[in-house]
Amino acid sequence: MFTGLIREIATVKSYQNNILTISSKHPAKLGDSIAVNGVCLTVIRVHRDGFDLELADETRAIIDESKMTGKIHIEPAMMMGDRFEGHIVQGHVDCVGTVSQITPRENGTDFIISVDPEHITHIIPKGSITIDGISLTVNDVQQEHFRLTIIPHTLGNTLMKHYRIGTKLHIETDVFARYIDHILAHRSSKESMSWEEVDTIQMSY
């Protein structure tokens, strides 16, 4: 499990034959889980200046592999006793979104993110979402896109400062919204919950 708080901006040294080799200051151990741009991966080899991770075929079929190059966000999995910040992140990417609009504000920057409509149900206004491994709050949601407002601190300390219109993003929707929707879909004829219903249940945790 992760929190969506980026611990380091590392560098990809190579990516071939399903093996991702990263240069990082993080003291990884064999078998550790590490989120790379929001994708939970397992350390299979440790080097003096970094480590290797392996991507399964299932993972490669969902993510945008072009995001496994250059600079990347990394976050080691939480350990027992760690301070819990951000929100509950599994490192399971649901879909790839696209930056469709960027609007500077007085004290932040609005990003409009387009996604496949089938994933909108699990993106909740004022709820949490993970973008390339970053825990963020959704401002509002439309039929095919949602809006984020990114504060200067987040923009300056993540790769979001380099995002442009057309940038592809790994998106993990809210875990509670996914679970609740799945349970109701399989226990009744109701296809999905409204945002208000999901928000009410989520606030009870």
DAURGI-V76368 format. One line per field, one symbol per residue. ss: DSSP state (H for helix, E for strand, - for the rest). burial: # if it has 24 or more other ideal C-beta (glycine too) atoms within 12 Angstrom, else .. A space follows every 50 residues. Layout:
# DAURGI-V76368
ss=???
burial=???
This chain:
# DAURGI-V76368
ss=-E-----EEEEEEEEE--EEEEE---------EEEE--EEEEEEEEE--E EEEE--HHHHHH--HHH---EEEEEE------------E-----EEEEEE EEEEE--EEEEEEE--HHHHHH-----EEEE--EEEEEEEE---EEEEEE -HHHHHH-HHHH-----EEEEE--HHHHHHHHHHHHH-------HHHHHH HHH--
burial=############..#....#####.#.#...#############.....# #####...#..####.##..########.......############### .#......#######...#######.#############.#...###### ...##..###..#...############.##..........##.#..##. .#...
